[in-house]
């Protein structure tokens, strides 16, 4: 749909915000013409009325530039159809006639992606300078002695790679902070939380830093499933350590239940901070609530079925074979998910519908948003659900579907258990090659299965990739990516030590604190404010600044040996 202010472009110098352009339309045909439009992000939607022009009449409208736009009109026996991606802040001209003349540029503007390039140049320059300082410092023993820096700063400068020995011993406190932790996991988790903060703060208001309106995969859609995968990985590694130290299983189960409850409680608190006016408006599902439930299920599965002493097996799939009870239960949950998704006969919607409802399919499934998943969520939570303004604006829906709903939690358990399987592979095999090869195989295989389920397309497969529904294809594809990323980081950070994981390593050590903190203070200065000029550049600076502050806080916490755990 068009923006609310259709007359903004009638001004000589319109005050356009991000993702807006002006389209001047002039009817040179001898009859009254009605133009209709639709954006490509609204899949299979019926066309909406754009404007009606009398002969020799002209008007200007504000159009979106985040998605290609289709415009149609008919004159005599000719139907003119246009499909074009317009550019931000441009002014376009459009003459309506039976010859279907093209849309042309009247006034160009600066490239909307220039702020991203500038930000990249600044960050790249800073990283290059820091790397040069490290190289100079690492290869100058006399300079190091003269400066007499602290062990923490020296570690930042010299990294973990082999080279000139340190001029002093590290303190016990610094050693404790690194006690046999897998740095690649903390680095991966830090990447997720840093990107999560950036996209939650707005991501410069670029479409690819926002969640997909419905089907599809953007950068913003990746961080949550990766975080869930990493949670399963960390749980598996931690459990093995507790098993080796003979921690009683009843104590481990209690710890899993306690942590799950705290996560869910924190999620409710964050929800109340975001949109609470009355108890009737309080959203019950949420990110931390889903993490808590997934942690509870996967944690209890691992504690109950993991043996303290395992029978040696000369099998190449030993890490999978020893976990057959867990995998059997997880597969059962996926079968339940698929059965409910495709077999429930939703009133007025039929079975197997996975679309957004509203204008999609020309309004045939108008109140069927989310199919069975949306139907179940609305039956359980009623008004206590997420209000998706982007989805409502594009598809003009009137019913809700929660992105952290009931059915999606079942497939989120699969995502976490893929992570647990990766952790079991790490604990099972001693050879670096054996671990990395298995992770890559897992990533490629489940990634191909996921993309085949979505038909290697955005919308046309039997199970499209959909973050809001946490579809099976979404769980498989994102988990496959996580396997491959972890394999790369494990070799690059933990084995060859070419990179110490900084600065991403720091937020990965205090991820829960940063997540809760950034949610509670996202609308509070200095983390965020209302910019006077609404452009991508101003929003990008503000969102990068907020992310930088939280990463800086994580570095300060690490240097002062402060770690928030639940």
C-alpha positions as CSV (number, residue, x, y, z in Angstrom):
1,X,0.0,0.0,0.0
2,X,1.1,3.6,-0.5
3,X,2.2,5.9,2.2
4,X,-0.4,7.8,4.2
5,X,0.6,11.2,2.8
6,X,0.0,11.1,-1.0
7,X,0.3,14.8,-1.4
8,X,3.8,15.1,0.0
9,X,5.3,15.0,-3.6
10,X,3.1,18.0,-4.7
11,X,5.6,20.2,-2.9
12,X,8.6,21.6,-4.9
13,X,11.0,20.2,-2.3
14,X,9.2,17.3,-0.6
15,X,10.4,16.2,2.8
16,X,10.9,12.5,1.9
17,X,12.0,10.0,4.5
18,X,13.9,6.8,3.9
19,X,12.5,4.3,1.2
20,X,10.4,7.0,-0.4
21,X,10.4,8.5,-4.0
22,X,8.1,10.7,-6.0
23,X,6.2,9.6,-9.0
24,X,4.7,12.4,-11.2
25,X,1.9,11.0,-13.4
26,X,0.5,12.9,-16.4
27,X,-2.5,11.7,-18.4
28,X,-2.0,12.6,-22.1
29,X,-4.7,10.2,-23.2
30,X,-8.1,11.7,-24.3
31,X,-10.1,9.7,-21.7
32,X,-10.2,9.2,-17.9
33,X,-7.6,6.5,-16.8
34,X,-7.5,4.5,-13.6
35,X,-4.1,3.2,-12.6
36,X,-3.6,0.2,-10.2
37,X,-0.5,-0.9,-8.4
38,X,1.1,-3.5,-6.2
39,X,4.5,-4.2,-4.7
40,X,6.4,-7.5,-5.3
41,X,6.8,-8.1,-1.5
42,X,3.0,-8.6,-1.4
43,X,3.0,-12.1,-3.0
44,X,0.0,-12.9,-5.2
45,X,-1.9,-9.9,-4.0
46,X,-4.6,-8.2,-6.0
47,X,-3.9,-4.8,-7.4
48,X,-4.9,-1.7,-5.5
49,X,-6.1,1.6,-6.9
50,X,-3.3,4.1,-7.4
51,X,-5.0,7.1,-8.9
52,X,-7.7,8.1,-11.4
53,X,-6.8,10.9,-13.8
54,X,-9.0,12.9,-16.2
55,X,-7.6,13.9,-19.6
56,X,-4.6,16.2,-19.4
57,X,-4.7,15.9,-15.6
58,X,-1.5,15.4,-13.5
59,X,-0.7,14.3,-9.9
60,X,2.2,13.1,-7.8
61,X,2.3,10.2,-5.4
62,X,4.8,8.9,-2.8
63,X,5.9,5.4,-3.6
64,X,8.0,2.8,-1.7
65,X,11.5,2.0,-2.9
66,X,12.2,-1.1,-0.7
67,X,10.5,-3.4,-3.2
68,X,9.9,-3.5,-6.9
69,X,6.6,-1.9,-7.9
70,X,4.1,-3.0,-10.5
71,X,1.7,-0.5,-12.2
72,X,-1.0,-1.3,-14.7
73,X,-3.6,0.6,-16.7
74,X,-5.7,-0.1,-19.8
75,X,-6.4,2.2,-22.8
76,X,-8.5,1.2,-25.8
77,X,-7.5,-2.5,-26.4
78,X,-4.0,-2.0,-24.9
79,X,-3.0,-3.1,-21.4
80,X,0.2,-1.4,-20.1
81,X,2.2,-3.2,-17.4
82,X,5.3,-1.9,-15.6
83,X,7.5,-3.6,-13.1
84,X,10.3,-1.5,-11.8
85,X,12.4,-0.9,-8.7
86,X,12.5,2.8,-8.0
87,X,15.3,4.5,-6.1
88,X,15.1,6.4,-2.9
89,X,14.4,10.2,-3.1
90,X,14.4,10.2,-6.9
91,X,11.6,12.0,-8.7
92,X,10.2,10.0,-11.6
93,X,7.9,11.0,-14.5
94,X,5.2,8.9,-16.1
95,X,3.1,9.8,-19.1
96,X,0.0,7.8,-19.5
97,X,-0.9,7.0,-23.2
98,X,-1.8,4.1,-25.4
99,X,1.8,3.7,-26.4
100,X,2.9,2.6,-22.9
101,X,5.8,4.9,-22.6
102,X,8.5,4.0,-20.0
103,X,8.9,5.6,-16.5
104,X,11.7,8.0,-16.6
105,X,13.9,9.9,-14.1
106,X,13.2,13.6,-13.7
107,X,15.5,14.3,-10.7
108,X,18.1,11.8,-9.4
109,X,19.3,11.7,-5.8
110,X,22.3,10.3,-3.8
111,X,22.7,6.6,-3.6
112,X,20.7,5.2,-0.6
113,X,23.5,2.6,0.0
114,X,26.3,5.2,0.3
115,X,26.1,5.3,4.1
116,X,26.7,1.6,4.2
117,X,29.8,2.0,2.1
118,X,31.0,4.8,4.3
119,X,30.5,2.8,7.4
120,X,32.3,-0.1,5.9
121,X,35.3,2.1,5.0
122,X,35.5,3.5,8.5
123,X,35.3,0.1,10.1
124,X,37.8,-1.4,7.7
125,X,40.2,1.5,8.2
126,X,39.9,1.1,12.0
127,X,40.5,-2.7,11.7
128,X,43.5,-2.2,9.5
129,X,45.1,0.4,11.8
130,X,44.5,-1.9,14.8
131,X,46.1,-4.8,12.9
132,X,49.1,-2.7,12.0
133,X,49.5,-1.7,15.7
134,X,49.3,-5.3,16.7
135,X,52.0,-6.3,14.2
136,X,54.3,-3.5,15.3
137,X,53.8,-4.2,19.0
138,X,54.2,-8.0,18.6
139,X,57.5,-7.6,16.8
140,X,59.0,-5.0,19.0
141,X,60.1,-6.5,22.3
142,X,61.8,-3.3,23.4
143,X,58.6,-1.3,22.8
144,X,56.6,-3.7,24.9
145,X,59.0,-3.5,27.8
146,X,58.9,0.3,27.7
147,X,55.2,0.5,27.6
148,X,54.7,-2.2,30.3
149,X,51.1,-2.7,29.4
150,X,48.6,-4.9,31.4
151,X,48.2,-8.5,30.5
152,X,44.7,-7.9,29.2
153,X,45.8,-5.2,26.8
154,X,48.8,-7.2,25.7
155,X,46.6,-10.1,24.9
156,X,44.4,-7.9,22.8
157,X,47.5,-6.6,20.9
158,X,49.3,-9.9,20.5
159,X,46.3,-12.2,20.2
160,X,46.6,-16.0,20.8
161,X,49.0,-16.8,18.1
162,X,52.5,-18.1,18.7
163,X,55.4,-15.7,18.7
164,X,57.6,-13.8,21.0
165,X,56.9,-14.9,24.6
166,X,55.2,-12.5,27.0
167,X,57.5,-10.5,29.2
168,X,55.5,-11.5,32.3
169,X,53.0,-14.2,33.4
170,X,49.3,-13.7,33.2
171,X,47.4,-13.2,36.4
172,X,45.2,-16.0,37.8
173,X,42.1,-13.9,37.2
174,X,42.9,-13.5,33.5
175,X,43.5,-17.3,33.3
176,X,40.1,-18.0,34.9
177,X,38.3,-16.1,32.3
178,X,39.6,-18.4,29.5
179,X,39.3,-21.7,31.4
180,X,39.1,-24.3,28.5
181,X,36.2,-22.4,26.8
182,X,35.8,-22.8,23.1
183,X,36.5,-19.3,21.8
184,X,34.8,-20.0,18.4
185,X,31.5,-20.5,20.2
186,X,31.8,-17.3,22.2
187,X,32.8,-15.5,18.9
188,X,29.9,-16.9,17.0
189,X,27.5,-16.0,19.9
190,X,29.0,-12.5,20.0
191,X,28.4,-12.1,16.3
192,X,24.8,-13.1,16.8
193,X,24.1,-10.8,19.7
194,X,25.9,-7.8,18.0
195,X,23.9,-8.3,14.8
196,X,20.7,-8.8,16.8
197,X,21.2,-5.5,18.7
198,X,21.9,-3.7,15.4
199,X,18.8,-5.1,13.6
200,X,16.6,-4.6,16.7
201,X,17.6,-1.0,16.8
202,X,16.6,-0.6,13.2
203,X,19.5,-1.7,11.0
204,X,19.7,1.7,9.4
205,X,16.1,1.1,8.2
206,X,17.4,-1.0,5.3
207,X,15.0,-3.7,4.2
208,X,17.7,-6.5,4.3
209,X,18.4,-5.6,8.0
210,X,14.7,-6.1,8.8
211,X,12.8,-9.4,9.1
212,X,11.1,-10.7,6.0
213,X,7.5,-9.6,5.7
214,X,6.5,-13.2,5.2
215,X,8.6,-15.8,3.3
216,X,12.3,-15.3,2.6
217,X,15.5,-14.9,4.4
218,X,17.2,-11.7,5.4
219,X,20.2,-11.0,7.7
220,X,17.8,-10.2,10.5
221,X,16.2,-13.6,10.1
222,X,19.4,-15.5,10.7
223,X,20.6,-14.4,14.2
224,X,17.8,-15.9,16.3
225,X,18.0,-19.5,14.8
226,X,21.8,-19.3,15.1
227,X,21.5,-18.3,18.7
228,X,19.2,-21.2,19.4
229,X,21.7,-23.6,17.6
230,X,24.5,-22.2,19.7
231,X,22.5,-22.7,22.9
232,X,22.1,-26.4,22.0
233,X,25.9,-26.6,21.3
234,X,26.8,-25.0,24.6
235,X,24.4,-27.1,26.5
236,X,25.9,-30.3,25.1
237,X,29.5,-29.3,25.8
238,X,28.6,-28.1,29.4
239,X,26.6,-31.3,30.1
240,X,29.6,-33.5,29.1
241,X,31.8,-31.5,31.5
242,X,29.3,-32.1,34.3
243,X,29.0,-35.7,33.5
244,X,32.8,-36.1,33.7
245,X,32.8,-34.5,37.2
246,X,30.0,-36.8,38.4
247,X,27.4,-34.1,39.0
248,X,24.1,-35.8,40.0
249,X,21.5,-35.9,37.3
250,X,18.8,-34.6,39.6
251,X,20.9,-31.5,40.2
252,X,21.4,-31.0,36.5
253,X,17.7,-31.3,35.8
254,X,17.0,-28.8,38.5
255,X,19.5,-26.4,36.9
256,X,17.8,-26.8,33.5
257,X,14.4,-26.1,35.0
258,X,15.6,-23.1,37.0
259,X,17.4,-21.5,34.0
260,X,14.4,-22.1,31.7
261,X,12.0,-20.5,34.2
262,X,14.3,-17.4,34.6
263,X,14.6,-17.0,30.8
264,X,10.8,-17.1,30.4
265,X,10.3,-14.7,33.3
266,X,12.8,-12.2,31.8
267,X,10.9,-12.5,28.4
268,X,7.7,-11.5,30.1
269,X,9.4,-8.5,31.7
270,X,10.8,-7.4,28.3
271,X,7.4,-7.8,26.7
272,X,5.8,-5.6,29.4
273,X,8.4,-3.0,28.9
274,X,7.7,-2.9,25.2
275,X,3.9,-2.7,24.9
276,X,2.1,-3.0,28.3
277,X,-0.9,-0.8,28.8
278,X,-3.1,-3.2,30.6
279,X,-2.7,-6.9,31.5
280,X,-5.1,-7.7,28.6
281,X,-2.5,-6.3,26.2
282,X,0.5,-8.1,27.6
283,X,2.2,-10.3,25.0
284,X,2.9,-13.8,26.4
285,X,5.1,-15.4,23.7
286,X,8.5,-13.9,23.0
287,X,12.1,-14.6,22.2
288,X,13.3,-15.5,25.7
289,X,10.2,-17.5,26.3
290,X,10.9,-19.6,23.2
291,X,14.6,-20.0,24.3
292,X,13.5,-21.0,27.7
293,X,11.1,-23.7,26.5
294,X,13.6,-25.0,23.9
295,X,16.3,-25.1,26.6
296,X,14.0,-27.0,28.9
297,X,13.1,-29.7,26.4
298,X,16.6,-30.2,24.9
299,X,18.3,-30.0,28.4
300,X,16.1,-32.6,29.9
301,X,16.5,-34.9,26.9
302,X,20.3,-34.6,27.1
303,X,20.4,-35.1,30.9
304,X,18.1,-38.1,31.0
305,X,19.5,-40.0,28.0
306,X,23.2,-39.2,28.0
307,X,25.2,-42.0,29.6
308,X,28.0,-41.5,32.0
309,X,30.0,-44.4,30.5
310,X,29.4,-45.1,26.8
311,X,30.1,-48.4,25.1
312,X,32.9,-48.0,22.5
313,X,31.6,-48.3,19.0
314,X,33.9,-48.5,15.9
315,X,31.3,-46.6,13.9
316,X,31.8,-43.5,11.8
317,X,28.4,-42.3,13.1
318,X,29.1,-43.0,16.7
319,X,28.1,-39.5,17.8
320,X,24.7,-40.0,16.2
321,X,24.2,-43.6,17.2
322,X,24.6,-42.9,21.0
323,X,21.9,-40.3,20.8
324,X,19.2,-42.4,19.1
325,X,16.6,-41.9,21.9
326,X,17.0,-38.1,21.7
327,X,16.7,-38.1,18.0
328,X,13.7,-40.3,18.1
329,X,11.9,-37.9,20.3
330,X,12.9,-34.8,18.3
331,X,11.8,-36.5,15.1
332,X,8.5,-37.3,16.8
333,X,8.0,-33.6,17.6
334,X,8.7,-32.7,14.0
335,X,6.1,-35.3,12.8
336,X,3.6,-33.7,15.3
337,X,4.5,-30.3,13.9
338,X,3.9,-31.4,10.3
339,X,0.7,-33.2,11.1
340,X,-0.8,-30.2,12.9
341,X,0.4,-27.9,10.1
342,X,-1.0,-29.8,7.2
343,X,-3.9,-31.8,8.6
344,X,-5.8,-29.4,10.8
345,X,-8.9,-28.1,9.0
346,X,-8.8,-24.5,9.9
347,X,-12.4,-23.0,9.7
348,X,-12.7,-21.1,6.4
349,X,-9.2,-21.8,5.4
350,X,-9.0,-25.6,4.8
351,X,-5.8,-27.6,5.4
352,X,-2.1,-26.9,4.7
353,X,-2.3,-23.1,4.2
354,X,1.0,-21.4,5.0
355,X,0.4,-17.9,3.7
356,X,0.0,-14.5,5.3
357,X,-3.7,-14.1,4.5
358,X,-5.1,-10.7,3.8
359,X,-4.5,-9.6,0.2
360,X,-2.5,-12.7,-0.7
361,X,-4.2,-15.0,-3.2
362,X,-6.6,-12.1,-4.1
363,X,-8.1,-12.2,-0.6
364,X,-9.2,-15.8,-0.8
365,X,-7.7,-16.6,2.6
366,X,-8.2,-13.2,4.1
367,X,-8.5,-14.3,7.8
368,X,-6.2,-17.3,7.6
369,X,-2.9,-15.7,8.5
370,X,-0.4,-18.4,9.4
371,X,-2.7,-21.2,8.7
372,X,-2.8,-23.8,11.4
373,X,0.0,-22.1,13.4
374,X,-1.9,-18.8,13.5
375,X,-5.2,-20.6,14.3
376,X,-3.6,-22.4,17.3
377,X,-1.9,-19.3,18.6
378,X,-5.1,-17.2,18.4
379,X,-7.0,-19.9,20.2
380,X,-4.4,-20.1,23.0
381,X,-3.2,-16.5,23.4
382,X,-6.1,-14.5,22.0
383,X,-5.0,-10.8,22.3
384,X,-1.8,-11.7,24.0
385,X,0.2,-11.8,20.8
386,X,2.6,-9.8,18.7
387,X,1.3,-7.0,16.6
388,X,3.2,-7.2,13.3
389,X,2.8,-3.7,11.8
390,X,4.9,-4.5,8.7
391,X,2.9,-7.6,7.8
392,X,-0.4,-5.7,8.5
393,X,0.7,-2.8,6.3
394,X,1.7,-5.0,3.3
395,X,-1.0,-7.6,3.3
396,X,-3.7,-5.5,5.1
397,X,-4.4,-8.3,7.6
398,X,-6.7,-7.9,10.6
399,X,-5.8,-11.1,12.5
400,X,-2.5,-11.8,14.3
401,X,0.1,-14.5,14.2
402,X,3.0,-14.6,16.7
403,X,6.5,-15.2,15.4
404,X,7.3,-17.1,18.6
405,X,4.1,-19.2,18.6
406,X,3.4,-22.7,19.6
407,X,4.1,-24.7,16.5
408,X,7.3,-22.8,15.7
409,X,8.7,-23.8,19.0
410,X,8.6,-27.5,18.0
411,X,10.9,-26.8,15.0
412,X,13.0,-24.5,17.1
413,X,13.7,-27.5,19.3
414,X,15.1,-29.2,16.1
415,X,17.4,-26.2,15.6
416,X,18.7,-26.4,19.1
417,X,19.2,-30.2,18.9
418,X,21.2,-29.8,15.7
419,X,23.5,-27.6,17.9
420,X,23.5,-30.3,20.6
421,X,24.6,-32.8,17.9
422,X,27.4,-30.5,16.9
423,X,28.5,-30.4,20.5
424,X,28.4,-34.1,20.8
425,X,30.6,-34.4,17.7
426,X,33.1,-32.1,19.4
427,X,33.2,-34.3,22.5
428,X,33.2,-37.6,20.7
429,X,36.1,-37.3,18.3
430,X,39.7,-36.2,19.0
431,X,40.7,-35.4,15.5
432,X,40.2,-31.9,14.3
433,X,39.6,-33.2,10.8
434,X,36.9,-35.7,12.0
435,X,35.0,-32.9,13.8
436,X,35.2,-30.3,10.9
437,X,34.4,-32.8,8.2
438,X,31.3,-34.0,10.1
439,X,30.1,-30.5,10.8
440,X,30.5,-29.6,7.1
441,X,28.6,-32.7,6.0
442,X,25.8,-31.9,8.5
443,X,25.6,-28.4,7.1
444,X,25.6,-29.3,3.5
445,X,23.1,-32.2,3.8
446,X,20.5,-30.5,6.0
447,X,20.9,-27.3,4.0
448,X,20.1,-29.1,0.8
449,X,17.1,-30.8,2.4
450,X,15.8,-27.4,3.6
451,X,16.3,-25.7,0.2
452,X,14.6,-28.6,-1.6
453,X,11.6,-28.3,0.7
454,X,11.2,-24.7,-0.3
455,X,11.7,-25.6,-4.0
456,X,14.9,-23.6,-4.2
457,X,12.7,-20.5,-4.3
458,X,11.2,-17.9,-2.0
459,X,7.5,-18.6,-2.3
460,X,6.8,-21.6,-4.6
461,X,8.0,-24.6,-2.7
462,X,5.9,-27.0,-0.5
463,X,7.4,-25.5,2.7
464,X,8.8,-22.0,2.1
465,X,11.5,-20.6,4.3
466,X,9.6,-18.6,6.9
467,X,11.0,-17.2,10.1
468,X,7.6,-16.1,11.5
469,X,6.4,-19.7,11.3
470,X,9.9,-21.2,12.0
471,X,9.1,-23.5,9.1
472,X,10.9,-26.8,8.8
473,X,12.8,-25.5,5.8
474,X,13.8,-22.5,7.8
475,X,15.1,-24.6,10.7
476,X,17.1,-26.8,8.3
477,X,18.7,-24.1,6.2
478,X,19.7,-21.9,9.1
479,X,21.1,-24.8,11.1
480,X,23.0,-25.9,8.1
481,X,24.6,-22.5,7.8
482,X,25.4,-22.6,11.6
483,X,27.3,-25.9,11.2
484,X,29.5,-24.5,8.4
485,X,30.1,-21.2,10.2
486,X,31.2,-23.0,13.4
487,X,33.5,-25.3,11.4
488,X,35.2,-22.3,9.9
489,X,35.5,-20.4,13.2
490,X,36.7,-23.5,15.0
491,X,39.6,-23.9,12.6
492,X,40.3,-20.2,12.3
493,X,39.9,-19.2,16.0
494,X,40.6,-22.3,18.1
495,X,43.0,-24.4,16.0
496,X,45.2,-22.2,13.8
497,X,44.6,-19.2,16.1
498,X,44.7,-16.8,13.2
499,X,42.1,-14.6,15.0
500,X,41.4,-14.2,18.7
501,X,37.7,-13.6,18.1
502,X,37.9,-10.0,19.2
503,X,35.8,-7.9,19.5
504,X,33.0,-10.3,18.9
505,X,34.4,-12.6,21.6
506,X,33.4,-10.1,24.4
507,X,29.7,-9.7,23.8
508,X,29.5,-13.5,23.4
509,X,30.6,-13.8,27.0
510,X,27.7,-11.8,28.3
511,X,25.1,-12.4,25.7
512,X,22.0,-12.6,28.0
513,X,22.9,-9.4,29.8
514,X,23.4,-7.6,26.5
515,X,20.1,-8.9,25.1
516,X,18.1,-7.9,28.1
517,X,19.9,-4.6,28.4
518,X,19.5,-3.5,24.8
519,X,15.8,-4.4,24.9
520,X,15.1,-2.4,28.0
521,X,17.1,0.7,26.9
522,X,16.6,0.7,23.2
523,X,14.5,3.9,23.3
524,X,16.8,5.6,25.9
525,X,19.6,8.0,25.2
526,X,22.5,7.5,24.5
527,X,21.5,4.1,22.9
528,X,18.8,5.6,20.8
529,X,16.9,8.8,20.0
530,X,14.5,10.3,17.5
531,X,16.6,11.7,14.6
532,X,15.6,15.1,13.2
533,X,16.3,13.9,9.7
534,X,14.8,10.6,8.7
535,X,17.3,9.1,6.3
536,X,19.2,5.9,6.1
537,X,22.4,7.7,7.0
538,X,21.1,9.1,10.2
539,X,19.4,5.8,11.3
540,X,22.5,3.8,10.3
541,X,24.8,6.1,12.5
542,X,22.4,5.9,15.4
543,X,22.0,2.1,15.2
544,X,25.7,1.5,14.8
545,X,26.4,3.8,17.7
546,X,23.9,1.9,20.0
547,X,25.5,-1.4,19.0
548,X,29.0,0.0,19.6
549,X,28.0,1.1,23.1
550,X,26.8,-2.3,24.0
551,X,29.9,-4.0,22.6
552,X,32.0,-1.5,24.6
553,X,30.0,-2.4,27.7
554,X,30.8,-6.1,27.1
555,X,34.5,-5.3,26.8
556,X,34.4,-3.4,30.1
557,X,32.6,-6.2,31.8
558,X,35.1,-8.7,30.5
559,X,38.1,-6.7,31.6
560,X,36.6,-6.4,35.0
561,X,35.8,-10.1,35.2
562,X,32.1,-9.5,35.4
563,X,29.9,-12.2,33.8
564,X,26.1,-12.4,34.0
565,X,24.9,-16.0,34.2
566,X,21.5,-17.5,35.0
